[in-house]
Amino acid sequence: MGVMAHPSRAADDAGAGALGSRTQRAAELARLSASTGAGFLGSRVRRLREGDVADARFHTETAEKMLELLGSMKGAAMKLGQIASFVDMDLPPEVQQTYHEVLAQLRDAAPPMEAGHIADVIAEEFGAAPDTVFAEWDPVPLAAASIGQVHRARLPDGTAVVTKVQYPGVAEAVQADLANAELFAPLARVLSPNLQIRPLMEELRDRLVDELDYQREATYQQAFFERYDGHPFIRVPRVYPDWCRPRVLTSAFAEGASFDHMVASSTPEERQRYGEIIFRFVFGSLNRFRLFNGDPHPGNYLFPGNGTVVFLDFGSVKMFRSATRTQMQSQIAAVQANDVDQMMAVLRAADFLPAGQRIDEAKLLRWFRKLNEPILEDREWTYTGEFAREVLRTTSDPREGYFDLLRRLNLPPDYLLLNRIQIGVNSILGQLAATANWYRIAQEMSFDAAPATDLGRQEAAFMAASPFRA
């Protein structure tokens, strides 16, 4: 992975902390929003003279400004930029591609924090400098993300590891960004004109609070490792708990190409394989182990080139109760059967419907069928960027006619991660044009149906022998 070499602007302000105060961050966002708004109006005027080239130039400039500022700010600001780097928004395809290409650098080549700040965190957590705690420590990060950055290291026994270190002050930065939510509105209107920013920021709040707890993440990553250890095509790096702390997570080093490099260099057959593996990992984990990783992010996948996929980053994981999983499976079965009465019965049992609330039941069923279109029928189906955009519009654009309906539902906490991941998975599989009989694959994972594909046959024996099936 490449890493940009310039430090965070806010790192220079020692008095305000490495990532800046709420006031500083608000001022940075306000400047970006003001220039974006003015630039958008200007591009509308220039378009009369220059045509679509004016729009293209504006969006390229906006994406580059977002890359520079959001990458240096880290926290929730950078997380929003990462989401925009792969989720299919309500934009023309050529404009969408501009944001994807430019903001993809936020996934694995964002501006790193200065080495001294990272060393300070290690010293605070372990009581010693990095080169004392580890036999070897590389001060140049492999990757810089929204909450922390990753460094290569070696344990005293020679084991090669990666250590994720949380940025100093990032918890405060996250809170500041969430409190400044209204400042993101002009950017949101450019990326998706009818996107409601407040619900998105509320979802980010819950996700990022979990991601700040590295001990929680280490526990869940190890749980995934144990459940997939020895799997034929899914890899999860093991955790080394003696080298983990509240702001430090150490796990086995894994190599592989990035998602973007894989897409650019793989064959159509390889992309189909990888798409199915991602689908199996996401929904197989839920249905077989009751574990769900709620951050479908292209930067969290590595592709070693041997037909396997390495899954990283378990900061936003939910373990479901058996009863909840059964409700989810019953709900999907009712939607597949186009049975509105059964669907409503399941939703009432799951406390989706507030007492006394009147709901257009037929319309709600149509929404659930759109959301679950890939697994509705026993046929091959191809994920596309347009499908991802269409699903996003149904949940965020009042013009689609579902927004007010969905707001009247009571979304139980157990289901929140499912909504988050659906849009992300749709976009990722859309980029791969992943094609399969997803209905049969889902039946495999939910109800132990016969393997539907070669990958299903490969993992059948592994899953049958797993002591972790729940």
C-alpha positions as CSV (number, residue, x, y, z in Angstrom):
1,M,0.0,0.0,0.0
2,G,1.2,3.5,-0.8
3,V,1.1,6.2,1.9
4,M,1.1,9.9,1.3
5,A,4.0,11.6,3.0
6,H,2.5,14.8,4.3
7,P,1.3,15.0,8.0
8,S,-2.0,16.2,9.3
9,R,-2.3,20.0,9.2
10,A,-3.9,19.9,12.7
11,A,-0.8,18.1,14.0
12,D,1.0,21.4,14.1
13,D,-1.3,22.8,16.7
14,A,0.0,21.1,19.9
15,G,-2.2,23.2,22.1
16,A,-5.4,21.9,20.5
17,G,-4.2,18.3,20.2
18,A,-3.0,16.3,17.2
19,L,-6.3,16.4,15.4
20,G,-7.5,19.9,16.4
21,S,-10.3,21.3,18.5
22,R,-14.0,21.2,17.6
23,T,-13.7,24.9,16.7
24,Q,-10.7,24.3,14.3
25,R,-12.4,21.3,12.7
26,A,-15.6,23.3,12.3
27,A,-13.7,26.1,10.6
28,E,-12.0,23.7,8.2
29,L,-15.4,22.1,7.3
30,A,-17.1,25.5,6.9
31,R,-14.4,26.6,4.4
32,L,-14.7,23.4,2.4
33,S,-18.5,23.6,2.4
34,A,-18.5,27.3,1.4
35,S,-16.1,26.8,-1.5
36,T,-18.0,23.7,-2.6
37,G,-21.3,25.6,-2.6
38,A,-19.8,28.5,-4.5
39,G,-18.1,26.2,-6.9
40,F,-21.3,24.3,-7.6
41,L,-23.2,27.5,-8.4
42,G,-20.3,28.7,-10.6
43,S,-20.3,25.4,-12.5
44,R,-24.0,25.8,-13.2
45,V,-23.3,29.2,-14.8
46,R,-20.3,28.0,-16.8
47,R,-22.2,25.0,-18.0
48,L,-24.2,27.4,-20.2
49,R,-21.0,28.3,-22.0
50,E,-18.8,25.2,-21.7
51,G,-21.3,22.3,-21.4
52,D,-20.6,19.2,-19.3
53,V,-16.9,20.0,-19.1
54,A,-17.7,22.6,-16.5
55,D,-19.4,20.0,-14.3
56,A,-16.6,17.6,-14.8
57,R,-14.0,20.1,-13.7
58,F,-16.0,21.1,-10.6
59,H,-16.5,17.5,-9.4
60,T,-12.8,16.7,-9.9
61,E,-11.8,19.8,-8.0
62,T,-14.3,19.0,-5.2
63,A,-13.1,15.4,-4.9
64,E,-9.5,16.6,-4.6
65,K,-10.4,19.1,-1.9
66,M,-12.3,16.4,0.0
67,L,-9.3,14.1,-0.3
68,E,-6.9,16.7,1.1
69,L,-9.0,18.0,4.0
70,L,-11.0,14.9,5.1
71,G,-7.9,12.7,5.0
72,S,-5.9,15.1,7.2
73,M,-8.8,15.5,9.7
74,K,-9.3,11.7,10.3
75,G,-12.3,10.8,12.6
76,A,-15.9,11.0,11.3
77,A,-14.9,13.4,8.6
78,M,-12.6,11.0,7.0
79,K,-15.1,8.1,7.4
80,L,-17.6,10.1,5.4
81,G,-15.0,10.5,2.7
82,Q,-14.3,6.8,2.7
83,I,-18.0,6.0,2.3
84,A,-18.2,8.3,-0.7
85,S,-15.2,6.5,-2.2
86,F,-17.1,3.3,-2.9
87,V,-20.9,3.7,-2.2
88,D,-22.9,4.5,-5.4
89,M,-24.6,7.8,-4.8
90,D,-27.3,9.5,-6.8
91,L,-24.9,10.8,-9.4
92,P,-24.3,10.3,-13.2
93,P,-22.0,7.3,-13.6
94,E,-19.1,9.4,-15.0
95,V,-19.3,11.8,-12.0
96,Q,-19.6,8.9,-9.6
97,Q,-16.4,7.4,-11.1
98,T,-14.5,10.7,-10.4
99,Y,-15.3,10.5,-6.7
100,H,-14.6,6.8,-6.5
101,E,-11.2,7.2,-8.2
102,V,-10.0,10.3,-6.2
103,L,-11.4,9.4,-2.8
104,A,-10.2,5.8,-3.1
105,Q,-6.9,7.2,-1.7
106,L,-8.6,7.6,1.6
107,R,-8.8,3.9,2.0
108,D,-5.2,3.0,1.9
109,A,-3.1,6.1,1.1
110,A,-4.5,8.8,3.4
111,P,-2.1,11.3,5.0
112,P,-0.4,9.6,8.0
113,M,0.1,11.1,11.4
114,E,3.6,12.1,12.4
115,A,5.6,9.2,13.9
116,G,6.1,11.0,17.2
117,H,2.4,11.1,17.9
118,I,2.1,7.4,17.2
119,A,5.1,6.6,19.4
120,D,3.5,8.6,22.2
121,V,0.4,6.4,22.1
122,I,2.6,3.2,22.3
123,A,4.5,4.6,25.2
124,E,1.3,5.6,27.1
125,E,-0.2,2.1,26.5
126,F,2.8,0.0,27.2
127,G,5.1,2.2,29.3
128,A,7.9,1.9,26.7
129,A,8.8,3.1,23.2
130,P,7.8,1.1,20.2
131,D,11.3,-0.3,19.5
132,T,11.4,-1.5,23.1
133,V,7.9,-3.1,23.1
134,F,8.5,-4.8,19.7
135,A,11.6,-6.5,18.4
136,E,11.3,-4.5,15.2
137,W,9.1,-1.4,14.6
138,D,8.6,0.3,11.2
139,P,7.7,4.0,11.9
140,V,6.5,4.4,8.3
141,P,2.8,3.2,8.3
142,L,1.4,0.7,5.9
143,A,-1.9,2.5,5.9
144,A,-3.6,5.5,7.5
145,A,-7.3,5.1,8.2
146,S,-10.0,7.2,9.9
147,I,-9.4,6.1,13.5
148,G,-5.8,4.9,13.5
149,Q,-2.9,3.8,11.3
150,V,-1.2,0.5,10.8
151,H,2.5,-0.2,11.2
152,R,4.6,-3.3,10.5
153,A,6.4,-4.8,13.5
154,R,7.9,-8.0,14.7
155,L,7.4,-9.8,18.0
156,P,10.3,-11.0,20.2
157,D,9.8,-14.5,18.8
158,G,10.2,-13.2,15.3
159,T,6.5,-13.3,14.3
160,A,5.6,-10.7,11.7
161,V,2.7,-8.6,12.8
162,V,0.8,-5.4,12.0
163,T,-0.1,-3.0,14.8
164,K,-3.0,-0.7,14.5
165,V,-2.5,2.4,16.7
166,Q,-5.3,4.8,17.5
167,Y,-4.7,8.5,16.8
168,P,-4.3,10.6,19.9
169,G,-7.3,12.8,20.3
170,V,-9.4,10.9,17.8
171,A,-12.3,10.2,20.2
172,E,-12.6,14.0,20.8
173,A,-12.3,14.6,17.0
174,V,-15.2,12.1,16.3
175,Q,-17.4,13.9,18.8
176,A,-16.6,17.2,17.3
177,D,-17.4,16.1,13.8
178,L,-20.7,14.6,14.9
179,A,-21.6,17.8,16.7
180,N,-20.7,19.7,13.5
181,A,-23.0,17.6,11.3
182,E,-24.8,20.5,9.7
183,L,-21.5,21.6,8.1
184,F,-21.4,18.4,6.0
185,A,-24.8,19.3,4.4
186,P,-23.4,21.3,1.4
187,L,-21.0,18.4,0.6
188,A,-23.9,15.9,0.9
189,R,-26.0,17.8,-1.5
190,V,-23.2,17.7,-4.1
191,L,-22.7,13.9,-3.7
192,S,-26.4,13.0,-3.4
193,P,-28.8,16.0,-3.8
194,N,-31.5,14.5,-1.6
195,L,-29.4,12.6,1.0
196,Q,-30.5,13.3,4.6
197,I,-27.2,14.0,6.4
198,R,-28.5,13.8,10.0
199,P,-29.6,10.1,10.0
200,L,-26.2,9.2,8.4
201,M,-24.3,11.0,11.1
202,E,-26.4,9.3,13.8
203,E,-25.5,5.9,12.3
204,L,-21.8,7.0,12.1
205,R,-21.9,7.9,15.8
206,D,-22.8,4.4,16.8
207,R,-20.3,2.8,14.5
208,L,-17.4,5.0,15.5
209,V,-18.0,4.6,19.2
210,D,-17.6,0.9,18.7
211,E,-14.5,1.3,16.5
212,L,-12.8,3.4,19.2
213,D,-12.7,0.4,21.5
214,Y,-9.8,-1.6,20.2
215,Q,-10.1,-4.3,23.0
216,R,-13.6,-5.0,21.8
217,E,-12.4,-5.2,18.2
218,A,-9.6,-7.6,19.2
219,T,-12.1,-9.9,20.9
220,Y,-14.3,-10.0,17.8
221,Q,-11.4,-10.3,15.3
222,Q,-10.1,-13.3,17.3
223,A,-13.7,-14.8,17.3
224,F,-13.8,-14.5,13.5
225,F,-10.3,-16.0,13.2
226,E,-11.2,-19.0,15.2
227,R,-14.4,-19.6,13.2
228,Y,-12.6,-19.3,9.8
229,D,-9.2,-20.9,10.8
230,G,-8.6,-23.5,8.1
231,H,-11.4,-22.3,5.8
232,P,-10.7,-23.1,2.1
233,F,-10.9,-19.5,0.8
234,I,-11.6,-17.0,3.7
235,R,-8.7,-15.7,5.8
236,V,-8.8,-13.7,9.0
237,P,-5.5,-12.7,10.7
238,R,-5.1,-14.0,14.3
239,V,-4.8,-11.5,17.2
240,Y,-1.9,-11.4,19.7
241,P,-3.6,-10.3,22.9
242,D,-0.4,-9.7,24.9
243,W,0.4,-6.9,22.4
244,C,-3.0,-5.3,22.5
245,R,-4.2,-2.4,24.6
246,P,-7.2,-0.1,24.6
247,R,-5.7,2.0,21.7
248,V,-3.4,-0.7,20.2
249,L,-4.4,-3.8,18.3
250,T,-1.7,-6.3,17.1
251,S,-2.5,-9.1,14.7
252,A,-0.7,-11.4,12.2
253,F,0.7,-9.7,9.1
254,A,-1.1,-10.6,5.9
255,E,-0.1,-9.6,2.3
256,G,-2.3,-9.1,-0.7
257,A,-3.4,-6.7,-3.4
258,S,-5.9,-3.9,-2.6
259,F,-9.5,-4.0,-3.9
260,D,-8.8,-1.5,-6.6
261,H,-5.7,-3.3,-7.8
262,M,-7.6,-6.5,-7.9
263,V,-10.4,-5.0,-9.9
264,A,-7.9,-3.5,-12.4
265,S,-5.7,-6.7,-12.8
266,S,-8.1,-9.7,-12.4
267,T,-10.0,-11.6,-15.0
268,P,-13.8,-11.6,-15.0
269,E,-13.8,-15.1,-13.7
270,E,-11.6,-14.1,-10.7
271,R,-13.9,-11.1,-10.0
272,Q,-16.9,-13.5,-9.9
273,R,-15.0,-15.7,-7.4
274,Y,-14.1,-12.8,-5.2
275,G,-17.6,-11.4,-5.3
276,E,-19.1,-14.7,-4.2
277,I,-16.5,-15.0,-1.4
278,I,-17.4,-11.6,0.0
279,F,-21.1,-12.4,-0.2
280,R,-20.5,-15.8,1.6
281,F,-18.3,-14.1,4.3
282,V,-20.8,-11.3,5.1
283,F,-24.0,-13.3,5.1
284,G,-22.5,-16.7,6.0
285,S,-21.1,-15.2,9.2
286,L,-24.5,-14.0,10.2
287,N,-26.5,-17.1,9.5
288,R,-23.9,-19.7,10.6
289,F,-22.2,-17.9,13.5
290,R,-24.6,-15.1,14.4
291,L,-21.7,-12.7,13.9
292,F,-22.0,-9.7,11.6
293,N,-19.2,-7.3,10.6
294,G,-20.9,-4.0,9.9
295,D,-18.2,-2.2,7.9
296,P,-18.2,-3.3,4.3
297,H,-15.3,-1.3,3.1
298,P,-13.0,-2.1,0.1
299,G,-10.0,-1.1,2.2
300,N,-10.8,-4.0,4.5
301,Y,-10.1,-6.7,1.9
302,L,-6.8,-8.1,0.7
303,F,-6.4,-10.4,-2.3
304,P,-3.2,-12.6,-2.0
305,G,-3.6,-13.9,-5.6
306,N,-4.3,-17.5,-4.7
307,G,-8.1,-17.3,-4.9
308,T,-8.5,-16.4,-1.2
309,V,-9.7,-13.2,0.4
310,V,-8.2,-11.7,3.6
311,F,-10.8,-9.8,5.8
312,L,-9.6,-7.0,8.0
313,D,-11.1,-4.6,10.5
314,F,-13.6,-5.8,13.0
315,G,-14.4,-2.6,14.8
316,S,-18.1,-2.6,14.0
317,V,-19.3,-6.2,14.8
318,K,-22.6,-7.4,16.2
319,M,-23.4,-10.8,17.7
320,F,-27.1,-11.6,17.2
321,R,-29.3,-13.7,19.4
322,S,-30.6,-16.9,18.0
323,A,-34.2,-15.6,18.2
324,T,-33.2,-12.5,16.2
325,R,-31.5,-14.6,13.5
326,T,-34.6,-16.8,13.2
327,Q,-36.8,-13.6,12.9
328,M,-34.6,-12.3,10.1
329,Q,-34.8,-15.6,8.2
330,S,-38.6,-15.7,8.6
331,Q,-38.9,-12.2,7.4
332,I,-36.8,-12.9,4.3
333,A,-38.9,-16.1,3.6
334,A,-42.1,-14.0,3.8
335,V,-40.7,-11.4,1.4
336,Q,-39.6,-14.0,-1.0
337,A,-43.1,-15.6,-0.9
338,N,-44.6,-12.1,-1.5
339,D,-46.7,-12.8,1.6
340,V,-47.6,-9.4,3.1
341,D,-49.5,-10.9,6.1
342,Q,-46.7,-13.2,7.1
343,M,-44.2,-10.4,6.7
344,M,-46.2,-8.0,8.9
345,A,-46.6,-10.8,11.6
346,V,-42.8,-11.2,11.7
347,L,-42.2,-7.4,11.8
348,R,-44.7,-7.1,14.7
349,A,-43.0,-9.9,16.6
350,A,-39.7,-8.1,16.1
351,D,-41.1,-4.8,17.3
352,F,-40.7,-3.0,14.0
353,L,-44.1,-1.4,14.2
354,P,-44.9,1.2,16.9
355,A,-48.2,0.7,18.6
356,G,-51.0,2.6,16.9
357,Q,-48.9,3.5,13.8
358,R,-50.7,3.1,10.5
359,I,-48.5,1.5,7.8
360,D,-49.0,1.0,4.1
361,E,-48.3,-2.7,4.2
362,A,-48.2,-3.3,0.5
363,K,-45.8,-0.4,0.0
364,L,-43.5,-1.7,2.8
365,L,-43.5,-5.1,1.2
366,R,-42.4,-3.5,-2.1
367,W,-39.5,-1.8,-0.3
368,F,-38.4,-5.1,1.3
369,R,-38.5,-6.8,-2.1
370,K,-36.4,-4.1,-3.6
371,L,-33.9,-4.3,-0.8
372,N,-33.7,-8.1,-1.2
373,E,-34.0,-8.3,-5.0
374,P,-30.8,-10.4,-5.4
375,I,-32.2,-13.3,-3.3
376,L,-35.9,-13.1,-4.2
377,E,-36.0,-15.7,-6.9
378,D,-34.2,-18.9,-8.0
379,R,-32.3,-17.4,-10.9
380,E,-29.0,-15.8,-11.8
381,W,-28.8,-12.1,-10.9
382,T,-26.1,-9.5,-11.5
383,Y,-25.2,-6.7,-9.0
384,T,-24.8,-3.3,-10.6
385,G,-24.0,0.2,-9.6
386,E,-27.5,1.3,-10.6
387,F,-29.1,-1.3,-8.2
388,A,-26.9,0.1,-5.4
389,R,-28.0,3.7,-6.2
390,E,-31.6,2.6,-6.4
391,V,-31.6,1.0,-2.9
392,L,-29.8,4.1,-1.5
393,R,-32.5,6.4,-3.0
394,T,-35.3,4.4,-1.4
395,T,-33.8,4.9,2.0
396,S,-32.6,8.5,1.7
397,D,-34.5,10.3,-1.1
398,P,-38.0,11.6,-0.2
399,R,-38.9,11.7,-3.9
400,E,-38.9,7.9,-4.0
401,G,-41.9,7.7,-1.8
402,Y,-40.5,5.4,0.9
403,F,-38.7,7.9,3.1
404,D,-41.6,8.9,5.3
405,L,-42.8,5.3,5.5
406,L,-39.5,4.1,6.8
407,R,-39.3,6.9,9.3
408,R,-42.5,5.6,10.9
409,L,-40.9,2.2,11.5
410,N,-39.2,1.4,14.8
411,L,-35.8,-0.1,13.8
412,P,-34.7,-2.4,16.6
413,P,-31.0,-2.0,17.5
414,D,-30.2,-5.5,16.4
415,Y,-31.2,-4.6,12.8
416,L,-29.2,-1.4,12.5
417,L,-26.0,-3.0,11.2
418,L,-28.0,-4.9,8.6
419,N,-29.1,-1.6,7.0
420,R,-25.6,-0.2,7.1
421,I,-24.0,-3.1,5.4
422,Q,-26.6,-3.6,2.7
423,I,-25.8,-0.4,0.8
424,G,-22.0,-1.0,1.1
425,V,-22.2,-4.6,-0.1
426,N,-24.4,-3.6,-3.0
427,S,-21.8,-1.1,-4.1
428,I,-18.8,-3.5,-3.7
429,L,-20.5,-6.3,-5.6
430,G,-21.8,-3.8,-8.2
431,Q,-18.2,-2.8,-8.9
432,L,-17.4,-6.5,-9.5
433,A,-20.6,-7.1,-11.6
434,A,-20.9,-10.1,-9.4
435,T,-23.3,-12.7,-11.0
436,A,-24.6,-15.8,-9.3
437,N,-27.8,-17.5,-8.2
438,W,-27.7,-15.6,-4.9
439,Y,-31.0,-17.1,-3.9
440,R,-29.5,-20.6,-3.8
441,I,-26.4,-19.4,-2.0
442,A,-28.5,-17.7,0.6
443,Q,-30.6,-20.9,1.1
444,E,-27.3,-22.7,1.6
445,M,-26.2,-20.4,4.4
446,S,-29.6,-20.0,6.1
447,F,-31.1,-23.4,5.8
448,D,-28.2,-25.8,5.0
449,A,-29.5,-26.4,1.5
450,A,-27.2,-28.3,-0.9
451,P,-24.2,-26.4,-2.1
452,A,-25.1,-24.2,-5.1
453,T,-21.6,-23.5,-6.5
454,D,-18.1,-24.9,-6.5
455,L,-17.2,-22.6,-3.7
456,G,-20.2,-23.9,-1.7
457,R,-18.9,-27.5,-2.3
458,Q,-15.5,-26.5,-1.1
459,E,-16.7,-25.1,2.2
460,A,-19.4,-27.6,2.9
461,A,-17.2,-30.0,4.8
462,F,-15.5,-27.2,6.7
463,M,-18.8,-25.8,7.9
464,A,-20.3,-29.2,8.7
465,A,-17.3,-29.9,11.0
466,S,-17.3,-26.5,12.6
467,P,-17.7,-26.5,16.4
468,F,-18.8,-22.9,16.3
469,R,-22.1,-23.3,14.4
470,A,-24.7,-21.5,16.5
